[in-house]
Amino acid sequence: MSLLSWKEIDFTRTESILKLSGKYEELYSYALFGEIINFHAEELGIDITEDTLQAYSNQARRALRLHKKSDFDEFLNKAQASYDLWESVCENELCRTVLKKMYPGSIEYIPDAWPIIRSMPGVKEAACDIIIAKGVNAGIALSQTDVQEYSDNLRRISGLHKKSSLEEYLNAVNLDLDGWEKMVKAEIYFKELIRKDIVPVTSQELTLNQHISASISAVISELIHGHFIRVQSDKLGISVTDEEIQNYTDDFRRAHGLHSANLFQNWLSANGMSLDDFEIIADLKIRTAKFNQSEKAQVDPEKICKEVRLTISFIDAALKLVSESSIIQKEGISEPTDEELQNESDSLRRVFQLHSAEEFNAYLKRNGLDTECWQDYLQYKLQLKALKKKIATDEKILEYLNSNTILKKTIKDQILDNYISIQ
């Protein structure tokens, strides 16, 4: 834990910045999952005694240096929390720890996540951009003739001979003609990169894309929830029949205009899924819906948000923000100009695809934010960027590299690999 004092934490500002940076969803997912496990502690054979809970609470308070009751009261007041909420967070964390020991591997992030993640339009577009950029950087030449021939061949294979068939397909997979061309280019580059032993795109590269990181976290959260339900289905009295999966599939196809079997197969192929992948997702969705319909599974989102503020990850992020703000002031980093703020705002809104004022305001409202939070985040980002530029000079970078032999070797290996790949 940082030596910075909890008294300097601004809980509301930290929450806003975490939401706008795309990091809040992961913390929310963590708190939500702890709450879910706690709901079913008795059924799962988890027994947290009062002594165990008190010992854990005392340990957490010591880590935060909340030794005095007056300090603890002030801390909870700043976090807009109560004794009961603090106890709930401690109990959730204990339940999660016990369950992990009882069922190792059953509550981790799961492979089932990737098929649905990469089917998201924002993810697909980001993946195409990464692949195309890698292809260009690797020196792969691509002519318009190459693109047209590949496009024509792809349409023949997919049975999209008529213009109307292509339009129907594009509508089903949420693409326009430009998106189709980008997809075609990405597929060509993908094959060429594989041929050069270059990994076209990694999940890590996608999660670093700010626009989609929050969406990916939301999908992961849903699938963790669903996976937990599936693993514990017998104890929770939840099952899914073949008929229910078929009904879900039929409803999905109707909703997305995938009326023919061929069109549905094209949709699966475009999203990198097999029918088995789709049925895994359908199974998880149905189980989750059944779980959510039970009275015992009702979760209060407002309570979860308050619990997030008491997690170690949130507090660490809050203390880091305090430290950054202090150093920005100490280093004399000036406030950005109105023009810099406007340019940053325009850029960020393009990344978030918030092109109209209506979309922008809806985004802020949906996340419990306002324009002041947005303005504060822009200023924070710009000042942090200026601080990095001032501190991380070329001289400092070289000094750091010279003292880190492992990193130097890694960079040298990467430079050699890149050189070999373009020869």
Solvent accessible surface area in square Angstrom, and as a share of the most:
residue,aa,sasa,rsa
1,M,100,0.45
2,S,45,0.29
3,L,162,0.81
4,L,53,0.26
5,S,34,0.22
6,W,14,0.05
7,K,108,0.46
8,E,95,0.42
9,I,3,0.02
10,D,73,0.38
11,F,6,0.02
12,T,79,0.46
13,R,66,0.24
14,T,3,0.02
15,E,27,0.12
16,S,9,0.06
17,I,12,0.06
18,L,14,0.07
19,K,40,0.17
20,L,0,0.00
21,S,21,0.14
22,G,10,0.10
23,K,127,0.54
24,Y,16,0.06
25,E,61,0.27
26,E,97,0.44
27,L,24,0.12
28,Y,44,0.17
29,S,12,0.08
30,Y,87,0.33
31,A,8,0.06
32,L,31,0.15
33,F,8,0.03
34,G,3,0.03
35,E,13,0.06
36,I,1,0.01
37,I,0,0.00
38,N,34,0.18
39,F,61,0.26
40,H,8,0.04
41,A,15,0.11
42,E,156,0.70
43,E,63,0.28
44,L,3,0.01
45,G,58,0.55
46,I,10,0.05
47,D,120,0.62
48,I,34,0.17
49,T,67,0.39
50,E,134,0.60
51,D,118,0.61
52,T,60,0.35
53,L,15,0.07
54,Q,101,0.45
55,A,59,0.46
56,Y,64,0.24
57,S,15,0.09
58,N,54,0.28
59,Q,109,0.48
60,A,19,0.14
61,R,52,0.19
62,R,138,0.50
63,A,44,0.34
64,L,7,0.03
65,R,94,0.34
66,L,0,0.00
67,H,124,0.56
68,K,136,0.58
69,K,134,0.57
70,S,75,0.48
71,D,30,0.16
72,F,6,0.03
73,D,51,0.26
74,E,75,0.34
75,F,0,0.00
76,L,7,0.04
77,N,115,0.59
78,K,63,0.27
79,A,0,0.00
80,Q,118,0.53
81,A,19,0.15
82,S,58,0.38
83,Y,109,0.41
84,D,115,0.59
85,L,14,0.07
86,W,15,0.05
87,E,82,0.37
88,S,18,0.11
89,V,23,0.13
90,C,5,0.03
91,E,52,0.23
92,N,9,0.05
93,E,44,0.20
94,L,20,0.10
95,C,1,0.00
96,R,41,0.15
97,T,56,0.32
98,V,46,0.27
99,L,0,0.00
100,K,97,0.41
101,K,159,0.68
102,M,79,0.35
103,Y,55,0.21
104,P,107,0.67
105,G,51,0.49
106,S,16,0.11
107,I,8,0.04
108,E,71,0.32
109,Y,129,0.49
110,I,19,0.09
111,P,118,0.74
112,D,22,0.11
113,A,5,0.04
114,W,78,0.27
115,P,16,0.10
116,I,26,0.13
117,I,7,0.04
118,R,78,0.28
119,S,18,0.11
120,M,38,0.17
121,P,68,0.43
122,G,21,0.20
123,V,0,0.00
124,K,37,0.16
125,E,78,0.35
126,A,7,0.06
127,A,18,0.14
128,C,20,0.12
129,D,65,0.34
130,I,35,0.18
131,I,13,0.07
132,I,36,0.18
133,A,50,0.39
134,K,48,0.21
135,G,0,0.00
136,V,88,0.51
137,N,121,0.62
138,A,8,0.06
139,G,60,0.58
140,I,21,0.11
141,A,95,0.74
142,L,44,0.22
143,S,55,0.36
144,Q,110,0.49
145,T,85,0.49
146,D,60,0.31
147,V,6,0.03
148,Q,94,0.42
149,E,108,0.48
150,Y,44,0.17
151,S,11,0.07
152,D,51,0.26
153,N,65,0.33
154,L,33,0.16
155,R,57,0.21
156,R,143,0.52
157,I,130,0.66
158,S,20,0.13
159,G,31,0.30
160,L,4,0.02
161,H,130,0.58
162,K,144,0.61
163,K,150,0.64
164,S,70,0.45
165,S,30,0.20
166,L,12,0.06
167,E,91,0.41
168,E,84,0.38
169,Y,11,0.04
170,L,10,0.05
171,N,121,0.62
172,A,10,0.08
173,V,4,0.02
174,N,103,0.53
175,L,49,0.24
176,D,90,0.47
177,L,120,0.60
178,D,112,0.58
179,G,15,0.15
180,W,14,0.05
181,E,62,0.28
182,K,60,0.25
183,M,26,0.11
184,V,0,0.00
185,K,62,0.26
186,A,4,0.03
187,E,58,0.26
188,I,20,0.10
189,Y,14,0.05
190,F,83,0.35
191,K,105,0.45
192,E,46,0.21
193,L,0,0.00
194,I,91,0.46
195,R,171,0.63
196,K,69,0.29
197,D,137,0.71
198,I,42,0.21
199,V,92,0.53
200,P,7,0.04
201,V,32,0.19
202,T,44,0.26
203,S,53,0.34
204,Q,123,0.55
205,E,50,0.23
206,L,1,0.00
207,T,63,0.37
208,L,150,0.75
209,N,50,0.26
210,Q,51,0.23
211,H,51,0.23
212,I,3,0.02
213,S,20,0.13
214,A,37,0.29
215,S,43,0.28
216,I,10,0.05
217,S,22,0.14
218,A,45,0.35
219,V,18,0.11
220,I,31,0.15
221,S,17,0.11
222,E,63,0.28
223,L,5,0.03
224,I,16,0.08
225,H,21,0.09
226,G,0,0.00
227,H,26,0.12
228,F,3,0.01
229,I,0,0.00
230,R,75,0.27
231,V,65,0.37
232,Q,8,0.04
233,S,10,0.06
234,D,142,0.73
235,K,104,0.44
236,L,27,0.14
237,G,69,0.67
238,I,20,0.10
239,S,74,0.48
240,V,25,0.15
241,T,73,0.43
242,D,122,0.63
243,E,125,0.56
244,E,52,0.23
245,I,28,0.14
246,Q,95,0.42
247,N,74,0.38
248,Y,59,0.22
249,T,10,0.06
250,D,45,0.23
251,D,76,0.40
252,F,36,0.15
253,R,49,0.18
254,R,150,0.55
255,A,84,0.65
256,H,76,0.34
257,G,23,0.22
258,L,0,0.00
259,H,129,0.57
260,S,57,0.36
261,A,75,0.58
262,N,83,0.43
263,L,10,0.05
264,F,13,0.06
265,Q,95,0.42
266,N,14,0.07
267,W,23,0.08
268,L,2,0.01
269,S,73,0.47
270,A,27,0.21
271,N,5,0.03
272,G,33,0.32
273,M,15,0.07
274,S,54,0.35
275,L,89,0.44
276,D,98,0.51
277,D,34,0.17
278,F,7,0.03
279,E,63,0.28
280,I,60,0.31
281,I,10,0.05
282,A,0,0.00
283,D,20,0.10
284,L,4,0.02
285,K,65,0.28
286,I,22,0.11
287,R,33,0.12
288,T,16,0.09
289,A,45,0.35
290,K,67,0.28
291,F,4,0.02
292,N,71,0.37
293,Q,142,0.63
294,S,48,0.31
295,E,160,0.72
296,K,102,0.43
297,A,4,0.03
298,Q,109,0.48
299,V,43,0.25
300,D,79,0.41
301,P,82,0.52
302,E,114,0.51
303,K,68,0.29
304,I,0,0.00
305,C,43,0.26
306,K,78,0.33
307,E,2,0.01
308,V,0,0.00
309,R,18,0.06
310,L,8,0.04
311,T,17,0.10
312,I,87,0.44
313,S,60,0.39
314,F,0,0.00
315,I,0,0.00
316,D,62,0.32
317,A,29,0.23
318,A,1,0.00
319,L,4,0.02
320,K,127,0.54
321,L,12,0.06
322,V,22,0.13
323,S,35,0.23
324,E,21,0.09
325,S,41,0.27
326,S,60,0.39
327,I,73,0.37
328,I,14,0.07
329,Q,151,0.67
330,K,166,0.71
331,E,49,0.22
332,G,61,0.59
333,I,25,0.13
334,S,89,0.58
335,E,123,0.55
336,P,20,0.12
337,T,80,0.47
338,D,122,0.63
339,E,126,0.56
340,E,84,0.38
341,L,17,0.08
342,Q,104,0.46
343,N,86,0.44
344,E,22,0.10
345,S,14,0.09
346,D,53,0.27
347,S,44,0.28
348,L,5,0.03
349,R,55,0.20
350,R,151,0.55
351,V,60,0.35
352,F,25,0.10
353,Q,83,0.37
354,L,14,0.07
355,H,131,0.58
356,S,47,0.31
357,A,66,0.51
358,E,140,0.63
359,E,80,0.36
360,F,19,0.08
361,N,84,0.43
362,A,48,0.37
363,Y,29,0.11
364,L,6,0.03
365,K,169,0.72
366,R,170,0.62
367,N,43,0.22
368,G,65,0.62
369,L,19,0.09
370,D,72,0.38
371,T,83,0.48
372,E,134,0.60
373,C,28,0.17
374,W,9,0.03
375,Q,88,0.39
376,D,47,0.24
377,Y,6,0.02
378,L,2,0.01
379,Q,51,0.23
380,Y,29,0.11
381,K,51,0.22
382,L,28,0.14
383,Q,21,0.09
384,L,47,0.23
385,K,113,0.48
386,A,42,0.33
387,L,16,0.08
388,K,133,0.57
389,K,169,0.71
390,K,99,0.42
391,I,84,0.43
392,A,46,0.36
393,T,56,0.32
394,D,113,0.58
395,E,133,0.59
396,K,110,0.47
397,I,80,0.41
398,L,108,0.54
399,E,101,0.45
400,Y,127,0.48
401,L,40,0.20
402,N,104,0.53
403,S,90,0.58
404,N,43,0.22
405,T,102,0.59
406,I,140,0.71
407,L,63,0.31
408,K,65,0.27
409,K,129,0.55
410,T,78,0.45
411,I,66,0.34
412,K,129,0.55
413,D,62,0.32
414,Q,99,0.44
415,I,110,0.56
416,L,101,0.50
417,D,82,0.42
418,N,77,0.40
419,Y,130,0.49
420,I,105,0.54
421,S,17,0.11
422,I,89,0.45
423,Q,139,0.62
